[in-house]
Amino acid sequence: MAIEVRGLTKVFETGRRRARRRVEAVRDISFTVDPGERIAYIGPNGAGKSTSIKILTGILHPSRGEATVLGVVPWLDRRRLAMRIGTLFGQRSQLWFELTPRQSYRMLAAIYGLDRQHERARVSELADLLEAHDLFDVPVRSLSLGQRMRCELAACMLHEPEVLFLDEPTIGLDLLAKQRFRELLVRLNTERRTTIFLTSHDVADIEHVARRAIVINHGSVIHDAEVATMRGALLATKIVEVRLGEPIEAMVMDGVHVLEQSPTILKLVVDTGTTSIRVVLDALLDGASVVDISVVDPPLEQVIAEIYGLPRR
């Protein structure tokens, strides 16, 4: 078992004296993850995602419950676990901004106990895998966010971890950079059997990277299912946003609901199980003066709200 969690709970105490109160950030969470799985661990802000990852990587101690990662209790033997896992936090960097990634990798390799020959071979291998040969010798401060995140991924893969913990890794990336990053994660999993444990607010991350999604809210697991199952039940809607050159009449199609309409803006909710996105786009392009058009996923909060209507697992 790659990850095993049983009754995990984390309580924080906040305030002072009479205003002191207890907050359960994580409440009695249990789940298992097999080696080589790709897991999306999702929920709204404050749901307990980052707290869970910090416990599973040994940064925090739980208030009660049990957990093992690769057979190691994270908070009891964090150093040994660190040699077998990789972590990537979208808001924090492992690279030194005034150095090149390659120079940072040299220091990280020393921390992980890699000799120079192994380090050079591994950096070259990661450059091939991540298509980043031209990035490793550029100062980090000169890289775009998307380029830096590829170099960050190389940093956390340097010591060949068996499990990769990713906390909001695509935050702030543009659409093209996000898609490329997702493809890299799937490739790592497919070619190296690296277990992926991903938190994200982006529904597209869930659809494109994960095979299974664990959804938490208010610190508790509220849903655990294959993404294919969730896609059929919960991710079957898309939002089409259109900027118009001139007004059009109300659009009437099966499975299409008008969310917002003005002389220049049209926003539609499309049930893709009833009408495909392509049919809707063809109808719009043929019958309207379209200046710009985009297709986006519903907000994660909406998906989670719909989950509450499903039986809990």
N, C-alpha and C positions, 0 to 999 in steps of 0.2 A: 504494500500500500504506500503510495506517495505521501498522502496526507490523511490523517485520521483525527477527527475532532468529536469530542463527546461532552455534552453539557457545558460548553465553554461560556463563561460569564465574566464580564469586566465591569466593575463599579467604580466610578470616580466620585470623590467628595468635593463639592464646590462651596464657595461662600465662607463666612467666618461666624463663629459663635452661634447665636440663635438663628442666623440666616443660613447656617450650614445645611446642605442637603445632599442626598445621594442620587447619582444619575447612572442608570444601567446603560452603558454604551453598547454592550453585547450581552444578550440574555439567552442562556441555555441553548446555544447553537450546537448542532450535531450534523456532521456530514463526512463522507469519505471521498477521496480522489484517487483513482488508479493511475499508475505510471503511464505517461504518454497522453493523458487526457488534456483537452483544452477547455478550461472552465471560465465562464464569465461570472463574476461575483458582483452583483449589481444591486442598486437601491438609491434612493434620493439622498441628498445631503443630510448628514447626521444619522444615517441608518446604522452605522457601525462598521462600514467596509474597511476604512483605513485602520481602525482599532484592531480589527480581526487580523489584518496583514501584519501589523506591528507585533501582535502576540505570536503569530505563526513564524515570524522571522527572529523572535527572541528579544525584540526591543522592549516589549512590555510583558509583565507578569499578569496572568489572569487572576481574578478574585476567587474563582473556583472552576472546576472542570478539568478536563484532560485534553491533550493534543500531542501528536507526534508528526514530525515531518521527516520522511526517509528513516523512520525508526528512532529519531532523536527528539527528546523533549526540548523545544526551542529555547525556553528561558533558563533551562538548567545547563545546557551545553551549547551556548550560542556560537562560540568560536569554532567548534567542530562542524556545526551546521553551516556556518558561513562558507566553509570550503566546498560545500555541495549544492548551494543554492545561489541564485542571482536575484538581485532586486533592482527595480527601476521605478523611481518616483518621478512623475511628470514635472513636478514643481522643483525638484532638487537635482543637482548635478554631481556626478562622480568625477568629472573632469576639471582640471585647473584651467581657467579661462585664458591665462597668459601663455600657456604652453600649447603645443600641438597635441592632438589625441595620442599620437605615437609616444610622445614623452610621458604622458599620463599613464599609458599602458605599461611603460617600463616600471614605474613606481608601483602600480597595482600588481604587476607580476611578482615583484619582490615581496609584497605583502602576502600574496598567495603561495609563495615559495616556488615559483617557476624559475628554472634556470634560463640563461639568455637564449640558448638554442631552442628550447621549448617555446619561449616567449615569441621569438621571431617567427617560428613556424605557425604558431597559433594566430598571431596578428595577421600574417599573410593569408591564412585560411579564412579568417573572419572578413578580411578585405574582399576576398573573392565572393564569399557568401552574401555579404551585404552590399556588394558593388560599391565599395567605398575607398578604393585605392587612392583616388585623387583628393580624399578628404583628410586622411590620417596625418598629413604633413602641413596642414593649414592651422594657424592658431584658432583655438576654440572660439574666441571672441569674434572671429571673422566669419564663422559659419552661420547659415540660416538656422532657424529652429528645427526645421525638418532634417537638415544635414546633421545638426548636433545630436538629435535623438537617435539617428542611425549610429553615430559614434558612441553614444551612451549605451546603446544596446550591445555594441561590441565590448564595451567595458565590463558590463555585467555578465557577458558570455566568455570572458577571457579564460577563466579557470574551468570551463566545460561543466557548468552546473547541470544537475539533473532536474531541478525544478526552478522555474522562473516566475517570480512574483512581480507583477506590473500594476502599479497604482496610477490610474489616469495617464497612461503613457502618450496618448494622442492629444492631450489638452493643448490648445493653442495652435495646433498644426492646421495648415490649409487642406482643402479636400484632396489634392493630389498627394501631398505628403502623408496624410492619414491613410490613403489607400495603399501607398507603397509600404508603409510601416506594417499595416495589417498583413500584406502579402509576405513580408519578411518573417513575421511571427508564425504564420502557417508553414512557411518553408522550414523554419527551425524545427518545428514540431514534427513535420513530415520526414525530414532528412535525418534529424538527430534524436527523435523520440523525446525531446525535451517537454516536460510537463509544463503547461502554461496556466497560470492562475492570474486572471485579469480583472481589474475593476475599471469601470468606465461609466460615464453618463451618456455616451453616444450609442444609440441603438444600432448603428451601422457596425460598430466594433463587435457587438454581440453577434450580429448576423454573419459577418465575414470571418471572424476569428474563432469563435467558440462553437463547440458541439453540444455543450450542456450549459445551462444557466441556473445559478442559485441566486434567488432574489431574497433580499432581507429588507426589513423596514422596522424602525423602532427597536433595532437590536436583535430581532428574531427572524428566523427563516420562514418566509411565507409561501415560497414556491421553489420547487427543484425539478427540472424537467429537461429533456433534450430540446435544443434550440429549434430543431425541425418541428417538434410538437408545439412549441411556443409560437413559431412563425405562423403555423396554421390557425392557432387560436387567437393570438394577440398581436402579431406583427403583420397582419394581412391588410392593413390600411397604409396608404401613402398620402402625403399632402403635396398637391401640385400648386405652385405659386406662379402666377402669370402677370407680366406687366404688358398692358395693352396700348396700342397706338391710337385706338378709337373704341368707344363703348360697344358692347355686344349685348344681345338679349340673354335672358336667363338660360343657362345650360341645363338641358334635361336629358339624363342618361341613367340607365339602371346602375346602381352601385356607386353613384356620384352624388355627393352632397355639397352644396355651395356654402362654404364657411364664411366667406366675405366677398362682397362685390361692390366696386365703385367704377366710375368711368375709365379709370386707368389700371385698376388692380382687380384680379380675380384669384380667389383662393379656394381650392376644392379639396375635399376629402374623398379619396377613392378606395373603395373596397375591391382589392385586387382579386379576391375570390369570385367576384361577380363580373367585373369588367377589368381587362388588363390595362396597365398604364399606357401601353403602346396605342391602344384604341382611343384612349382619352387624348393623348398627345396628337394623334393624327387628326382627330376631330377639331381640336383647337387650332392647329396649324392650317387646316383647310378652311375653317370657317371664321377665323378672327385675324385681326392685325396684331400679331405677336411681336413685341419688342424684346422680351426676355422671358425665359421659362426655367423653372427649377423643380426638381422632385426631391422631397425630403422625408425623413422618417418622422412619425409622431414623437412628441417629447417622451422621455423615459418615464416621467411622472404619470403620463396618461396610460402607458403600458402597465405600470405598477397598480394604478387605480383599477384597471380592468382585471388584474390578477386577483384582487379581493373578491371578484365575483366567481372565482373558480374554487373548487375544493382544495383545501390545503393538503400538502404532503409532508 
